[in-house]
Structures are given as C-alpha cells and as structure tokens.
Amino acid sequence: MSRMIELNETILDERPGFTIVHPLDDAPEQKVDTEHLGAMRMTKTVRVCLYTLRGYLLLMFGMLALRVLQLAGAFGKT
C-alpha cells in the first residue's frame, strides 16, 4: 500500500462520525398524554416580544397587500 492511502485511512479512522438512522428503521417515540398538559407559562418579556412580532407580521402583510393592489391598478395610474 502506498503512504498516501495509509494516511487517508488513518485520517478517516480518527475522524468523529455520525450514525444515520432512517426514520423507517427508528424505534417509535413514546406517546405523550396531551390532555393533562397545561398552558405554557410565559414571562412578560416573551409575551411583549410575541405581540411585537405579531404586529410586525401584520404590518408587513398589509404593506404587501397594498403593493399588490397598486401593481394591479386598483388605485388608478401611478
């Protein structure tokens, strides 16, 4: 064997690897009883951030709708 092949095999043997498990071969997950789970508790900061995100998304979708209507000619010639 050449020295290059030996080096490549040594490098491949020392490299950390991952085990790939196909979803069809994987063991099924345990079912969780969702009836007895309560609502998630949120801090005030998380609640404010989520409302801010909701407002931002509504604003962006509104601006998108406005632009589409402008391009469709709903507001006259521009």
SENUMI-429215 format. One line per 2 residues: number of its first residue (from 1); their letters; for each residue x, y, z of N, C-alpha, C. Coordinates in steps of 0.02 Angstrom, whole numbers. Each point is the difference from the previous one (the first is absolute). Layout:
N
NUM	A	X:Y:Z:X:Y:Z:X:Y:Z  ...
//
This chain:
78
1	MS	42:-59:0:-42:59:0:44:62:0  -23:51:-34:40:61:-2:-10:40:64
3	RM	46:45:11:-2:42:61:-62:45:0  -22:24:-58:-58:44:-4:-63:-37:20
5	IE	-8:-61:-22:-60:-39:18:0:-15:75  58:-14:29:4:-12:72:-19:62:39
7	LN	23:58:-23:-16:63:34:-75:14:-4  -30:-11:-58:-72:11:-7:-40:-46:45
9	ET	18:-63:4:-35:-47:43:7:19:74  59:25:20:12:21:69:-43:61:16
11	IL	-4:47:-46:-39:60:12:-74:-18:5  -24:-44:-44:-70:-20:2:-17:-38:63
13	DE	46:-40:26:-13:-38:61:-3:45:61  37:55:1:2:44:58:-54:54:-1
15	RP	-30:11:-56:-51:53:-7:-64:-22:35  -29:44:42:-64:-19:32:-54:-5:-53
17	GF	-45:-48:9:-52:-11:-50:-68:3:31  -50:-3:-42:-70:1:21:-32:-65:-22
19	TI	-45:-24:41:-39:-58:-19:-66:24:-29  -15:-21:-59:-62:22:-33:-52:-55:9
21	VH	-58:19:27:-54:-47:10:-58:23:-45  -22:-43:-44:-56:16:-44:-64:1:41
23	PL	-45:47:-12:-62:5:40:-41:-64:-1  2:-38:-53:-39:-62:-2:32:-55:43
25	DD	65:6:13:34:-50:42:3:21:73  -19:61:15:5:27:68:-56:-28:44
27	AP	14:-3:64:-50:-24:48:-54:54:8  -63:-19:9:-53:50:8:8:38:66
29	EQ	-20:63:-1:5:42:59:-57:-16:48  12:16:63:-52:-10:51:-54:52:-10
31	KV	-63:-20:7:-55:48:-7:-7:39:65  -12:64:-6:-9:44:58:-74:14:8
33	DT	-24:-4:61:-70:14:14:-9:76:1  -27:28:-54:-6:73:-6:-60:28:37
35	EH	-45:-43:23:-60:25:34:17:31:68  53:-24:31:16:24:68:55:52:0
37	LG	19:24:-59:51:53:-4:-35:67:4  26:45:41:-29:66:6:30:48:-51
39	AM	-23:61:2:27:51:-44:71:18:21  41:18:-49:69:18:16:1:68:34
41	RM	42:6:50:6:64:34:50:43:-38  -18:64:-9:44:47:-36:16:58:46
43	TK	60:26:-7:18:60:37:-28:60:-37  0:57:33:-25:61:-33:42:17:-60
45	TV	65:-11:4:44:16:-56:-17:-42:-61  -11:-64:11:-18:-44:-56:-67:21:-30
47	RV	-48:15:43:-66:21:-24:5:64:-42  39:49:23:9:62:-38:34:-13:-66
49	CL	51:-43:0:35:-16:-62:-47:-35:-50  -41:-45:24:-46:-34:-46:-53:47:-28
51	YT	-26:46:41:-48:49:-26:34:48:-49  62:18:13:37:43:-46:10:-36:-67
53	LR	19:-63:3:9:-40:-61:-66:-5:-38  -55:-11:35:-65:-5:-32:-18:66:-35
55	GY	12:55:34:-14:65:-30:43:13:-61  64:-18:4:46:9:-56:-23:-41:-60
57	LL	-19:-63:11:-22:-42:-55:-65:26:-31  -46:25:41:-61:29:-27:15:62:-42
59	LM	46:41:24:20:60:-38:31:-19:-67  45:-49:0:33:-21:-61:-50:-30:-50
61	FG	-47:-41:24:-50:-28:-45:-46:55:-27  -15:49:41:-40:56:-23:36:40:-54
63	ML	65:12:10:39:36:-51:5:-41:-64  6:-66:6:3:-43:-59:-66:3:-38
65	AL	-56:-4:36:-65:4:-33:-9:67:-34  21:54:32:-4:66:-31:40:4:-64
67	RV	60:-28:1:43:2:-59:-30:-41:-57  -27:-58:17:-32:-42:-52:-59:37:-31
69	LQ	-40:33:42:-56:38:-27:24:59:-42  55:32:19:27:54:-41:22:-26:-68
71	LA	35:-57:0:24:-28:-64:-59:-24:-42  -56:-20:31:-58:-22:-38:-40:59:-27
73	GA	18:60:22:-35:59:-25:-64:16:37  -6:-20:61:-61:12:38:-6:72:22
75	FG	54:38:0:-1:69:24:11:50:-55  -13:-18:-61:9:45:-56:72:-4:-26
77	KT	17:45:-45:67:-1:-29:51:29:48  57:-34:5:55:25:42:62:7:-40
//
